[in-house]
């Protein structure tokens, strides 16, 4: 007489179900979001860049313009490295 054994025991789940590339993309997206939230907060609450020439002419430029230009290039670099996918040959 033969008996049928039960299914093999299930391995306990250790909580690491997300694949590695998905986690890297999540952190990249979070970093880019923080960069642009910083630009937004600087636009709302940041100081202006004020210049005055010797002849009495003055100009005012919001500091968010300079920070937005730098944030654009920073976003470009972060996205290039954070969203790249290694090719399997």
MODELLER restraints for C-alpha pairs under 7 A, 6 or more apart:
rsr = mdl.restraints
at = mdl.atoms
rsr.add(forms.Gaussian(group=physical.xy_distance, feature=features.Distance(at['CA:24:A'], at['CA:82:A']), mean=6.53, stdev=0.5))
rsr.add(forms.Gaussian(group=physical.xy_distance, feature=features.Distance(at['CA:25:A'], at['CA:82:A']), mean=6.21, stdev=0.5))
rsr.add(forms.Gaussian(group=physical.xy_distance, feature=features.Distance(at['CA:25:A'], at['CA:83:A']), mean=5.90, stdev=0.5))
rsr.add(forms.Gaussian(group=physical.xy_distance, feature=features.Distance(at['CA:28:A'], at['CA:78:A']), mean=6.82, stdev=0.5))
rsr.add(forms.Gaussian(group=physical.xy_distance, feature=features.Distance(at['CA:28:A'], at['CA:79:A']), mean=6.73, stdev=0.5))
rsr.add(forms.Gaussian(group=physical.xy_distance, feature=features.Distance(at['CA:28:A'], at['CA:82:A']), mean=5.31, stdev=0.5))
rsr.add(forms.Gaussian(group=physical.xy_distance, feature=features.Distance(at['CA:32:A'], at['CA:75:A']), mean=5.92, stdev=0.5))
rsr.add(forms.Gaussian(group=physical.xy_distance, feature=features.Distance(at['CA:35:A'], at['CA:71:A']), mean=6.42, stdev=0.5))
rsr.add(forms.Gaussian(group=physical.xy_distance, feature=features.Distance(at['CA:39:A'], at['CA:64:A']), mean=6.09, stdev=0.5))
rsr.add(forms.Gaussian(group=physical.xy_distance, feature=features.Distance(at['CA:39:A'], at['CA:67:A']), mean=6.37, stdev=0.5))
rsr.add(forms.Gaussian(group=physical.xy_distance, feature=features.Distance(at['CA:39:A'], at['CA:68:A']), mean=6.04, stdev=0.5))
rsr.add(forms.Gaussian(group=physical.xy_distance, feature=features.Distance(at['CA:42:A'], at['CA:64:A']), mean=5.68, stdev=0.5))
rsr.add(forms.Gaussian(group=physical.xy_distance, feature=features.Distance(at['CA:43:A'], at['CA:64:A']), mean=4.92, stdev=0.5))
rsr.add(forms.Gaussian(group=physical.xy_distance, feature=features.Distance(at['CA:46:A'], at['CA:63:A']), mean=6.79, stdev=0.5))
rsr.add(forms.Gaussian(group=physical.xy_distance, feature=features.Distance(at['CA:47:A'], at['CA:62:A']), mean=6.90, stdev=0.5))
rsr.add(forms.Gaussian(group=physical.xy_distance, feature=features.Distance(at['CA:47:A'], at['CA:63:A']), mean=6.28, stdev=0.5))
rsr.add(forms.Gaussian(group=physical.xy_distance, feature=features.Distance(at['CA:48:A'], at['CA:60:A']), mean=6.33, stdev=0.5))
rsr.add(forms.Gaussian(group=physical.xy_distance, feature=features.Distance(at['CA:48:A'], at['CA:61:A']), mean=5.69, stdev=0.5))
rsr.add(forms.Gaussian(group=physical.xy_distance, feature=features.Distance(at['CA:48:A'], at['CA:62:A']), mean=4.43, stdev=0.5))
rsr.add(forms.Gaussian(group=physical.xy_distance, feature=features.Distance(at['CA:48:A'], at['CA:63:A']), mean=5.20, stdev=0.5))
rsr.add(forms.Gaussian(group=physical.xy_distance, feature=features.Distance(at['CA:49:A'], at['CA:60:A']), mean=5.66, stdev=0.5))
rsr.add(forms.Gaussian(group=physical.xy_distance, feature=features.Distance(at['CA:49:A'], at['CA:61:A']), mean=5.10, stdev=0.5))
rsr.add(forms.Gaussian(group=physical.xy_distance, feature=features.Distance(at['CA:49:A'], at['CA:62:A']), mean=5.94, stdev=0.5))
rsr.add(forms.Gaussian(group=physical.xy_distance, feature=features.Distance(at['CA:49:A'], at['CA:63:A']), mean=5.77, stdev=0.5))
rsr.add(forms.Gaussian(group=physical.xy_distance, feature=features.Distance(at['CA:50:A'], at['CA:59:A']), mean=5.81, stdev=0.5))
rsr.add(forms.Gaussian(group=physical.xy_distance, feature=features.Distance(at['CA:50:A'], at['CA:60:A']), mean=4.62, stdev=0.5))
rsr.add(forms.Gaussian(group=physical.xy_distance, feature=features.Distance(at['CA:50:A'], at['CA:61:A']), mean=6.57, stdev=0.5))
rsr.add(forms.Gaussian(group=physical.xy_distance, feature=features.Distance(at['CA:51:A'], at['CA:58:A']), mean=5.47, stdev=0.5))
rsr.add(forms.Gaussian(group=physical.xy_distance, feature=features.Distance(at['CA:51:A'], at['CA:59:A']), mean=5.40, stdev=0.5))
rsr.add(forms.Gaussian(group=physical.xy_distance, feature=features.Distance(at['CA:51:A'], at['CA:60:A']), mean=6.61, stdev=0.5))
rsr.add(forms.Gaussian(group=physical.xy_distance, feature=features.Distance(at['CA:52:A'], at['CA:58:A']), mean=4.19, stdev=0.5))
rsr.add(forms.Gaussian(group=physical.xy_distance, feature=features.Distance(at['CA:52:A'], at['CA:59:A']), mean=6.60, stdev=0.5))
